[in-house]
Amino acid sequence: MKKSTTNTLIGSALAAASGIFVYRAYQKKNIVRVEPDTDMHNSAEIDKRESVDAIEDSAEQGLSQLDSIYRDEWQANGFPQTHKEMRELEKDQ
């Protein structure tokens, strides 16, 4: 084999290998990973488990973790907790 033919074959093989390498790197770059939903308000499992504060706080007994989260938000925002409190607020207005 002539030296120029050998160089051409080796150059072609290297070009093909580098093309394959670039193509695979491009494929890996375009992979989009989607993480599972971790929003607690959309989780059905959290609505089934009992509140973690139920042992210490009697107001938390019988509430699920989701209900406990809502209760905490209501207390933080000053929403009335009972129908009696709601009626008293309506009378004051």
HELIX and SHEET records of a PDB file:
HELIX    1   1 LYS A    3  LYS A   29  1                                  27    
HELIX    2   2 MET A   40  ASN A   42  5                                   3    
HELIX    3   3 SER A   58  GLU A   60  5                                   3    
HELIX    4   4 GLN A   65  ASN A   77  1                                  13    
HELIX    5   5 HIS A   83  ASP A   92  1                                  10    
END                                                                             
